[in-house]
Amino acid sequence: MPEDDSRLFDESLSRGVPKKFDPEENASEPKRESLNEERGSESDGSESDIECLRRLSQAWQRIRHELNQVIVGQNEVLEELFVAMLSSGHALLVGVPGLAKTLMVRSLAQTLDLTFGRIQFTPDLMPADITGTEVLQEDRQTGQRLFQFRPGPVFVNVLLADEINRTPPKTQAALLEAMQERQVTTGGQRHVLPNPFFVLATQNPIEQEGTYPLPEAQLDRFLLQIRVDYPDAEEEFEILRQTNRAEPRQVSQVISASEWSEFQGLVRRIPVADYVLEYAMRLCRATRPQDASATEQIRKYVQWGAGPRAGQALVMAAKARAAIHGQPVVGVEDLRALAPAVLRHRLLLRYTAEADSKSADDIVIELLDQIFSEEEPQPAVGGLWNVFRR
């Protein structure tokens, strides 16, 4: 193993993978491939996962540089957006108008060489307006009339669903099928969406008139709910200064479509230690008031907690975050950094929470402080490959 690869692997061990184990004790168990092992020999030109990990981390740094040419601040929002897309998930951006949500999504799609589309959701928007419709056309040679499917604006790689809560539930349901199944159904025929496919939706939190709140089933389909806050004074001054430029800056492509597919496959192969999985499980179970591990605060403020899909989303997003930071395994800090974005839209609060001015973020942060202040669980015994559970 090269010296740099060995250093990275040693750093991964310090993040929670036990360094001591008895190889003879587990000699009969089948060996599983770990991230830092070469996935091909030098003769076939394949590269190791560690080398692919380096390329992904470097690509993310270049993407951040490109985005900073047009976006001032919002670094945490940009990272969470990239994490959601790298995890093959969807994201819901919540923020007041004028915070460059559309510009962020469009610019990020340009750096990834992905097709981009935008739908402005309105109360009169119909399902066929986003999925497409069948049009009756006549064949000039035979004179036969046939229905031909005309794809809607949903047939892109990155779809910006602007103000998604302004459209009726039946249109939201059509988008739900596209998000979950990566396909649409029209006239009894299924039409597969382009791969990859991401829905990055926006929602205005201050307007309630003429809106249709997203049902819990659709909220749960979003991997992350990303909060977009106001910029600070220095960032806002820079925004105003950049408006005086004669020509707006443009972003350049950083990752090709083939590289993007390769990086997504790498993220799925990132190993996760058993004790990290246990942290994710304990955190999600602690949000359920019916669970024995729930605190008095959870029972007081939370009506329904996060389900198993929340744990899956947390682990997958943590894999992507570890990868873009150049880490070959997932650490507890990755879970902690992404827990608010994963859980805030999966908690159904009681009226007592609103009366006591308790938000979902407040509850998640207090729960994190409690979970991570307790004694760390020990990894399961059984060999290094049992810790590297995917």
N, C-alpha and C positions, 0 to 999 in steps of 0.2 A: 504494500500500500504506500503511495507517495506520502512525503512528510506532511504536506498541507492537508491531505485527506485524513491522515492519522490525527492531526490536531483537531480537525472538525469533529471527528468521531469521539475523541476524548472529551471535547466540550459537550457533546450530546450526552455522554455518560454522566457528566457532572450535573445534568439537568434532571436526573432522576432514574436513569437506568442503572441497575446494580453492576458494579465492576467485578464482583467475585461470584463465580458460580463453578460448579463441579462438572466438567465436560464428561467425565466417565459416568456420572450419575444419570445423565440424559443421553448416553451414547445411542440408546435404542430408539430415541425419538427422531422423527424426520427433521432435517434441517430446513429452515425457512429462509428465504432470501431477505436480507436487510437492505436498507437504502443505500449504504455506502459500498455495497458489493458491485463489481462491474457487471453490467447486464449483457456484455458481449466481449469477445476476445479482440485483440488488436488486429487480427487478420481480417475480420469482417467490418472493421471501421466503426464499431459501436462505441458509444461513450458511456461512462459510468453515471449513475444517478447523482453522485456528488458533483460531477462536472456540469450536469444539467441543472442542478440546484444553483450552482454559481451563476450560470447564464441567466436563470430566472431572476435571481437577486439583482444582478447587474441591469437586466432589462427593466425591472421595477424602478431602479434609481434613474434610468434614462427617461422613463415615462413620467416620473415626478418632475424631472427637469423640464420636460416639454409642457406638462400641464401648468407648471408655475409661470410659464410665459403668458398664459391667458387667464389663469385663476390666481387670485391673491389670497393666501391663507387656505383655510379649510383642508389642511393636510390630513387630519384624522378622517374627515369625510371621504376624501379621495382614496385613502387606504382601505376603508371599509367597503367602498364601492368596488375596488379592485379585488378585494378578498371575496366578496359575494360572487363576482363573475368568475374568478378562478376556481371557486367551489362549485361551479355550474348551478348556482342558485339565483334567485331574484331578490331585489331590494326595494324597499319602500322608503322614499325620502320625504321627511316631514319638516316643513319650514315655511315661513311667511314668504310672500312674493318678493322678488328682487334680490335673491341670494345666489344667483347664478346656478341654480339646479340644472336647468336645461343645458347651459353651456358646459357644465361639468360632464354630463352624460355624453353629449355629442363629441366633445374633445377627447374623452377617454376612448370612445369607439373609433375615432380617427387614428389614435396611436396604435390600435390593435388591428387595423386593416379589416374592420368588420362593417357590414352595411348597417345603416342607421335609419330609423323611422320614428316619427312622432305622431301621436294621436291626441288631439285636444278633446277630452271627454266633456260631453254636454248632456243635459237631461233628455234631449230628443235623439241621442245616438242609438242606433239599432245594432244588434249583433252582426248582421251582414255588412254593416259599415266598417267593421274592423276585420272580420274573418274573410270576407269576399262573398261573391254571389254567382249564381249561374245565369248566363245570358243566352237567350235563344238566338242562334245564328243559322244562316242558310248557306249550304255548300253550293257555290256557283256552278260547279261542274255537274253535280247530280241533282241539284234542286232540293235535296233533303235538308230538313231542319233539325238541328241538334242543339242540346244544351252544352255550353262550354263554360267551364269554371274560370272566373276572373279573380285572381288572388287579391286579397285586401292588404291594407298597410301592415298587418301583423306578420307578413312574410319577409322579415328582415332578421339580422342577427341580434341587433340591439334595438329594443322597442322602448321608447319613452312614452309612458302612459301618463299624460299630464292631467292633474286634478282628477284622479281616478274615482274619487268619491262623488263626483257630480253626475255620474251616469246611473241609470236604473239597474236593479239587481239582475235582470235577464241579460243585459250586456256584460255586466261583471261576471256572470256565470260563463259566458262564452269565452271571456279572457281566462277564466279559471281553467278551462279545459286546455287551452293553449299553454298555460304555465305548467300544468301538471303532466300532461300527456305529450307535449311538444307536437300537437297536431290539432286540426280543426275538422269539424264534420259539417258538411253542407250537402243537402239533397241526398242524405244517406251515404255519401261517399266521404272517406277519410283522406285528408291531405296533410302530408307530413311537412312540418316547418323546417326552415334551414337549420343546420347544425354548425355552430352552437346557436342557442336561442336564449336571450335574457330579457326579462321585463324589469325595467327600472321605472317605478311609478312614483309620482309626486302627490302630495296631499297637503292642502292648506289647513292648518289647525285652528285658524281664527274665525273661519266662516262656517256657519251651521245651516243657514237658510238655503234651500234648494240643493241640499246634499243628501246622499244616501250612504250612511256609514257602512263600511266594509264588514261583511259577516265574519265571525271568528274563523270559519273554515277557510276563507280566502286569505285572511291575515296570516294564518298558520302556514300558508304556502310561500310566504316571503321568508327567505333565509334570515335577512337582517332588516330591522327598521332603523334607519339612519337619521339622526337629528341634525339639521342644518341650522346653526345658530348665527346670530349677528357677528360680523367681524369686530375685532377690537379697534381702538382709535388709530393705531399705526397702520393696520391693514386697510381701514376705510380711507385713510388719507392717500395711500398708494393706489387704491381703486380710483379715486377721483383724479389723481395725477395721470393715470394711464388713459383716461377718457380724452385727454388732449392730444393723443397721438394721431398723426395724419392717417395711418393705415393700421388696422388691427393686426396683431400677430397671429400666425398660423402654427398649428402643431404638425409634427412630422410623424410618419409611421415608424414604430419601434419594433413591433412583433408581427411576424407574418402569420397567416392562418395556420400553416403547418406547425410552426413553433408554438402557437397557442394551444393546439390540440396536444402537443407533446408535453407542455407544461401542466395542462390539466391532468394528464395521466400521471405525471410525477407527483402531484399533490395527493392523488388517491393512494399512492404507494408510500407516503410518509408514515413511518411507524409511530404508534402511540403506546406508551407504557400503561400497564394495568392500573397503576395508582392514579394516572391522569384520567383514565376512563372512570375510575371510582369517584374522583372529584366531580366530574361532569354529571354523573348519575346522582350523587348526593345533592348537588346544587339544584337540579331539576326537581327531584323528589321533595326537597325542602320547600318548594313553592306551593305545594298542594296542601290545603288546610286539612284534608282528611288523613294525611300521612302522619305516622307517629313521630317523624323527625321535624314536623312543622313547629315553629315557635308561636308564642302567643300573639306576636305582631302579625304573623301570616294568617292565623285564624281570625284575627280581628279585621284585617284590611283586604284579604284576598278571598274572592268567592270561588274562582277556579284557577288552578295553577297550570304550569307547563306540562305538556305530554311528552311521550318518548321521542317524538319528532324534534322537539327542542334540543334534547341531548344529542341526537344525530347531527343537527345543524351546528351545535356548538363545537363538536369534535371536528366536523368537516371544515368549518371556518377557521378553527385553530390550526389545522393542518396548513391551510393556505397562508395564514399569517406567519407561521414558522418558516414556510418555504421562502416567502419574499424577503424575510430577514436573514436568509442564509443558514437557517438552523435545520439539521437533518432529522430531528425528532421534535415532537410537540412538548412544550413545557407548560407548567401550571400558569405562568404569567400570560400565556396566549389565551387560556380560558378566561382569566380574569379580565383581560383587555376587551374581549368580545362578548362577555356575558350580558351587559346591558343592552347591546344591539340585538342580541338573540332573544332575550326574554321580555323586553319591555312591551311588545305587542302580543305576547302570549299569556299575559296575566289579566284576568278579569277581576277588577277591583270592586269592592263594596262601596256603598254610599258613605260609610264611615271614613274611608280613605280620603274622599273628596272633602268631607267636613273637617278633617284634621289636616288638610293641605298636604296629603301624602301622594306622591306620584309613583308610577311603576319603577322609575329609576331610583327613587329614594329607597324603596323596598328592596330592590335588587342589590344596591350598594351595601345596605346594612346586612343583607344576607351574605354577601361576599365576605364582608369583614368577619362575620361569625364563622363561616365555613373554613376560611383560609387561616383563621387564628387558632383553630383546633390542631391537635397533633396530626401530623401527616400520616396517612395510611401507608403501610409497607407494600411494595410490589409483591405479587404472587410468586411463590416459589415454584420452580419447574424449568429453569433454564432461560437463557437470554431470548430464545425465539418465542417463548410464551409471553415475555414482556413486549416483544415487538408484535403486538396484535393489531391487525388492520381493521 
